[in-house]
Amino acid sequence: MTGTVDDAAAAADGDAGLLVVNAGSSSIKFALYRAGGLAVAAAGQAAGLTGAEPRFSARLADGETSVEEPLGEASHRAALARILGWLDAAPGLPPVRAAGHRIVHGGGVYDRPARVDAALIAACKRFIPFAPRHQPHNVAGIEALAAAAPGLPQVACFDTAFHATLPAERARLPIPRALHDKGVRRYGFHGLSFQSILARFEALVGAPPPRRLVIAHLGAGASLCGVMDGESRYSSMGFSPLDGAMMASRPGRLDPGVILHLIREEGMDAEALESLLYDRCGLYGASGLTGDMKALLEDGSPAAREALDLYSDRLVQEVAAAAAALDGIDALVFTGGVGENAAPIRAAALERLAWLGFALDPAGNARGGPLLTRPTSDRAAYRLPTDEERVIAQACLEALRPG
């Protein structure tokens, strides 16, 4: 059975379950962690929540129990109720005592995980204009879980929180101060992924993180973080998840004059621009084929190669920008779906970054590292898997401990 507020202290019990929820517009992904050791006990998702045929799938960590079936009602509330019902009924799982959510935007207010209450939900709703493609669904996940399990302690973990240490000159945009005071500033994203890399770096590499570390989270969304002494000092993403590196369907850094041109000459309004910038640019737009990195690497057509060359060129520029923000670089980490799986992209970037002291080890890169550079390389590069869900589970556990 799911817990109540009175069970919060029991979340530290090794037999307690911590539910991690990542709610999007059309799906809710989840993982259940055992509080003792933070081992994954079960995982799954409810998909197709905006379609006519929503489905639920889940499996135990041991692989012995799994399910895939129609969900019925296409809603976040129905999805969370089904998730909790399956977790309650599945054999050998710990009872859910608390839940943690990934929230994209903390609005510059939240610099650490926080217990969910009415004030936090209201604040997250105020931040919706800053991340309209993500924030509403994150909030919907919190509210749906509250409806499905009243009283269950919930914790919000913010992707922007890690970047609270950005220097003032990097949080500012060169716009009128009145707009800055209204929240139009640089925030940075993917903070949970960057925290994951720092937390696991020594265990995966065998040495503590270096003083000046650049982490490239490359997935459907992509951003780079310049970390100095364990703190964020640079983010390639700024006000929104559209900025910085080229992505699957988002352009990354783009001349604002392009937007003015599209308004004046193409007659685009805000809705059309949002669709263009989030859904039809990046790899998808440049290739005219797909935003899927694996498919483009296998395609081999001139259009695919052109998109990949553009992606690699922009990636190298962003690494250099992050290194400049740190007054140098000691190591580089590739993570995220593309960073972990696209060896040709890592190779292309490291070959171009030889001037920064990186000497690619082709064999190490081909086998997936973790070390991607030669032992004689002046600078080290790594391929390290990210685990944002574990960061949320850990934050959830810490936030609920007494005192």
C-alpha positions in Angstrom: 0.0 0.0 0.0 1.1 3.6 -0.6 2.2 5.7 2.4 0.9 8.8 4.0 2.5 11.9 5.4 3.0 10.0 8.7 5.2 7.5 6.8 7.7 10.1 5.7 10.2 9.1 8.3 9.9 5.5 7.2 11.2 6.5 3.7 14.7 5.9 5.1 13.8 2.3 5.9 15.5 -0.1 3.5 12.2 -1.8 2.8 10.5 1.4 1.8 9.9 2.3 -1.9 10.7 5.7 -3.5 8.8 6.3 -6.7 10.5 8.5 -9.3 8.1 10.1 -11.8 8.9 11.9 -15.1 5.7 13.2 -16.5 5.6 14.5 -20.1 2.8 15.5 -22.4 2.1 12.1 -23.8 3.8 9.7 -21.3 4.7 9.1 -17.7 7.9 7.2 -17.0 8.5 5.8 -13.6 11.0 3.8 -11.5 10.6 2.4 -8.0 13.8 2.4 -5.9 14.4 0.6 -2.7 15.4 3.1 -0.1 18.2 0.9 1.2 20.9 1.1 -1.4 18.8 2.9 -3.9 18.5 -0.1 -6.2 15.8 -0.1 -8.9 13.0 -2.6 -8.1 10.7 -1.8 -11.0 10.2 0.5 -13.9 7.8 1.3 -16.7 5.7 3.8 -18.4 2.2 4.9 -19.4 2.4 6.0 -23.0 0.1 7.5 -25.6 -1.7 9.7 -23.1 -2.7 12.2 -25.8 -3.9 9.5 -28.3 -6.7 7.1 -28.7 -4.8 4.0 -27.5 -2.9 4.7 -24.3 -0.9 1.8 -23.0 0.8 0.7 -19.8 4.0 -1.3 -19.5 6.1 -2.2 -16.5 8.6 -4.8 -15.4 10.4 -5.9 -12.2 14.1 -5.4 -12.1 14.6 -9.2 -12.0 12.7 -9.4 -15.3 10.4 -12.1 -13.9 7.2 -10.1 -13.9 6.2 -7.7 -16.7 3.0 -6.4 -18.2 2.0 -4.5 -21.3 -1.6 -3.7 -21.8 -4.1 -1.0 -22.8 -4.5 1.7 -20.2 -8.1 2.6 -20.9 -8.4 6.3 -20.0 -5.9 8.6 -21.6 -5.1 10.9 -18.7 -2.3 11.5 -16.3 -4.6 10.7 -13.4 -5.6 7.4 -14.8 -1.9 6.6 -15.6 -0.7 7.3 -12.1 -3.5 5.3 -10.6 -2.6 2.4 -12.8 1.1 2.7 -11.9 0.3 2.7 -8.2 -2.1 -0.2 -8.5 0.5 -2.3 -10.3 3.2 -1.5 -7.8 0.9 -2.4 -4.9 0.0 -5.8 -6.6 3.4 -6.8 -8.0 5.2 -9.4 -5.9 8.2 -8.6 -3.7 8.1 -4.8 -4.1 8.5 -2.4 -1.2 5.5 -0.2 -0.3 5.6 3.3 -1.9 6.4 5.7 0.9 7.3 8.8 -1.1 7.6 10.1 -4.6 10.0 12.4 -6.4 9.3 14.3 -9.6 11.6 15.9 -12.2 10.5 19.5 -12.7 12.1 21.3 -15.5 11.9 24.9 -14.2 12.4 26.3 -10.7 12.2 29.9 -11.9 15.4 30.9 -10.2 13.5 30.4 -6.8 14.3 26.8 -6.1 17.9 25.9 -5.8 17.4 22.4 -4.2 14.8 19.7 -4.0 11.7 20.7 -2.0 8.7 19.0 -0.5 5.5 19.5 -2.5 2.8 21.6 -1.0 0.2 24.1 -2.3 2.7 26.9 -2.4 5.2 24.9 -4.5 2.5 23.8 -7.0 1.4 27.4 -7.4 5.0 28.6 -8.0 5.6 25.9 -10.6 2.4 27.0 -12.4 3.8 30.5 -12.4 6.9 29.2 -14.2 4.9 27.6 -17.0 5.5 30.5 -19.4 9.3 29.9 -19.0 9.0 26.2 -20.2 5.5 25.8 -21.8 6.4 22.5 -23.5 7.5 20.8 -20.2 6.3 22.5 -17.1 2.5 22.0 -17.4 3.0 18.2 -17.7 5.5 18.1 -14.8 2.8 19.8 -12.6 0.1 17.6 -14.0 2.1 14.6 -12.7 2.3 16.0 -9.2 -1.4 16.8 -9.1 -2.4 13.4 -10.6 -0.3 11.6 -8.1 -1.9 13.6 -5.3 -5.3 12.6 -6.5 -4.4 9.0 -6.9 -2.6 8.7 -3.5 -3.7 11.6 -1.2 -1.2 12.3 1.5 1.7 10.5 -0.1 4.8 12.7 0.5 6.1 14.2 -2.8 9.4 15.9 -3.6 10.1 18.2 -6.5 13.6 18.1 -8.1 14.4 21.0 -10.4 16.5 20.8 -13.6 17.4 24.4 -13.2 18.5 24.1 -9.5 22.1 23.0 -10.3 22.7 26.2 -12.2 21.9 28.4 -9.2 25.7 28.9 -8.9 26.0 30.6 -12.3 27.9 33.9 -11.9 25.8 37.0 -12.2 27.3 38.0 -15.5 26.2 34.6 -17.0 22.7 34.7 -15.6 22.1 38.0 -17.2 21.0 38.6 -20.8 21.9 41.9 -22.5 18.4 43.2 -22.4 16.7 46.0 -20.4 16.9 45.5 -16.6 13.1 45.7 -16.3 12.8 42.5 -18.4 15.5 40.8 -16.3 13.6 41.7 -13.2 10.6 39.9 -14.7 12.6 36.7 -15.0 13.9 36.9 -18.5 17.4 35.6 -17.8 19.6 32.6 -18.3 18.6 29.5 -16.2 20.3 26.4 -17.6 18.8 23.0 -17.7 19.6 19.3 -17.5 20.9 19.9 -14.0 19.8 16.5 -12.7 22.0 14.8 -15.3 25.0 16.9 -14.5 24.5 16.1 -10.8 24.4 12.4 -11.7 27.7 12.6 -13.5 29.4 14.4 -10.6 28.0 12.0 -8.0 29.1 8.9 -9.9 32.3 10.3 -11.5 34.8 8.8 -9.0 33.1 5.4 -8.9 33.1 5.2 -12.8 36.5 6.8 -13.4 38.5 5.9 -10.4 39.4 9.5 -9.5 37.6 12.5 -8.2 36.1 15.0 -10.8 38.8 17.4 -12.0 38.6 21.1 -11.1 37.5 22.2 -14.6 35.0 19.7 -16.1 32.8 20.2 -19.2 29.8 17.8 -19.3 28.0 17.4 -22.6 24.5 16.0 -22.1 23.5 15.0 -25.6 20.0 13.5 -26.1 16.9 14.6 -27.9 17.6 17.8 -25.9 21.2 18.8 -25.5 23.2 21.1 -23.3 26.7 21.5 -22.0 27.7 22.6 -18.5 31.0 24.0 -17.4 31.7 22.8 -13.9 34.3 24.4 -11.6 35.1 22.8 -8.3 31.8 20.8 -8.5 29.6 23.9 -9.2 27.9 25.1 -12.4 29.7 28.1 -13.9 28.4 27.9 -17.5 25.3 26.5 -19.3 24.9 26.4 -23.0 21.1 26.5 -22.5 19.8 29.9 -21.3 16.3 31.3 -20.9 14.7 28.2 -22.5 15.5 24.6 -23.6 15.9 26.0 -27.1 19.3 27.6 -26.7 22.9 26.3 -27.1 23.8 23.1 -28.9 21.9 21.7 -31.9 19.4 19.1 -30.9 17.1 16.5 -32.5 14.3 18.9 -33.4 15.4 22.2 -31.8 17.9 24.6 -33.4 20.0 25.6 -30.4 21.7 28.9 -30.7 19.9 31.0 -33.4 20.2 34.6 -34.6 17.1 36.5 -33.2 16.9 38.2 -36.6 15.7 34.9 -38.0 12.7 35.1 -35.7 12.0 38.7 -36.8 12.3 37.6 -40.5 9.8 34.8 -40.0 7.3 37.1 -38.4 7.6 39.8 -41.0 8.1 37.8 -44.2 6.5 34.4 -43.5 3.6 35.7 -41.3 4.4 33.3 -38.4 2.7 33.9 -35.1 3.8 32.7 -31.7 2.1 29.3 -32.1 3.7 28.7 -35.5 7.1 29.7 -34.2 6.9 27.5 -31.2 6.0 24.5 -33.4 8.9 25.3 -35.7 11.5 25.8 -33.0 10.6 22.8 -30.9 9.5 20.3 -33.5 11.0 21.0 -37.0 14.5 22.3 -36.6 17.7 20.7 -35.4 18.7 17.4 -37.0 15.2 16.9 -38.3 15.1 20.3 -40.0 18.7 20.2 -41.4 18.3 16.7 -42.8 14.7 16.9 -43.9 14.6 13.2 -42.8 14.5 12.6 -39.1 15.8 13.8 -35.8 17.0 10.4 -34.7 20.7 10.3 -34.5 21.1 6.5 -35.0 19.0 6.7 -38.1 21.0 9.5 -39.6 24.3 7.8 -38.8 23.0 4.7 -40.7 21.5 6.7 -43.6 24.6 7.8 -45.4 22.8 10.2 -47.7 24.2 13.7 -48.5 21.3 15.2 -46.5 22.1 13.1 -43.5 25.8 13.8 -43.6 25.2 17.5 -43.9 23.0 17.5 -40.8 25.6 15.4 -38.9 28.4 17.8 -39.9 26.4 20.8 -38.7 25.6 19.0 -35.4 29.3 18.2 -34.8 30.4 21.7 -35.7 28.0 23.2 -33.3 29.0 20.8 -30.6 32.6 21.6 -30.9 31.8 25.3 -30.6 29.8 24.8 -27.4 32.7 22.7 -25.8 35.1 25.6 -26.6 32.7 28.1 -25.2 32.3 26.1 -21.9 36.1 25.8 -21.7 36.5 29.5 -22.2 34.0 30.1 -19.3 36.2 28.0 -17.0 39.5 29.6 -18.2 40.5 26.2 -19.4 39.4 22.5 -19.4 40.7 19.5 -17.5 38.3 16.8 -18.8 35.2 16.4 -21.0 32.3 14.0 -20.4 29.8 12.7 -23.0 26.5 11.5 -21.6 22.8 11.2 -22.6 21.4 9.0 -25.3 23.5 10.5 -28.1 26.6 11.1 -26.0 26.6 7.5 -24.7 25.7 5.7 -27.9 26.9 7.7 -30.9 30.6 6.9 -31.1 31.1 8.7 -34.5 29.9 11.9 -32.9 32.3 11.6 -30.0 35.1 10.8 -32.4 34.4 13.8 -34.7 34.2 16.2 -31.7 37.4 14.9 -30.1 39.4 15.0 -33.3 38.3 18.7 -33.8 39.3 19.4 -30.2 42.8 18.2 -30.5 44.0 21.9 -30.1 42.6 21.8 -26.5 44.8 18.8 -25.7 42.5 15.8 -26.5 44.1 12.8 -28.2 41.3 10.4 -29.3 41.8 6.7 -28.7 39.7 5.2 -31.5 39.7 1.7 -29.8 38.6 3.1 -26.5 35.9 5.2 -28.2 34.6 2.2 -30.2 34.2 0.0 -27.0 32.4 2.8 -25.2 35.2 3.9 -22.8 34.8 5.0 -20.1 38.1 6.6 -21.2 38.0 7.9 -24.8 41.5 9.4 -25.0 45.0 8.0 -25.1 47.0 7.6 -21.9 49.4 10.3 -23.2 46.6 12.8 -23.9 47.0 16.1 -22.2 43.2 16.2 -21.5 40.9 13.3 -20.7 37.5 12.6 -22.2 35.0 10.1 -21.0 31.8 8.4 -21.9 29.7 8.1 -18.7 26.1 7.0 -18.3 23.8 9.5 -16.6 21.2 8.4 -14.1 18.8 11.3 -13.4 16.3 9.0 -11.8 18.7 7.9 -9.1 19.5 11.6 -8.3 15.7 12.2 -7.8 15.4 9.1 -5.6 18.4 10.3 -3.5 17.0 13.8 -3.2 13.6 12.4 -2.3 15.1 10.3 0.4 17.2 13.1 1.9 14.3 15.6 1.8 12.1 13.2 3.8 14.6 12.3 6.5 13.7 13.7 9.9 15.6 16.9 10.6 
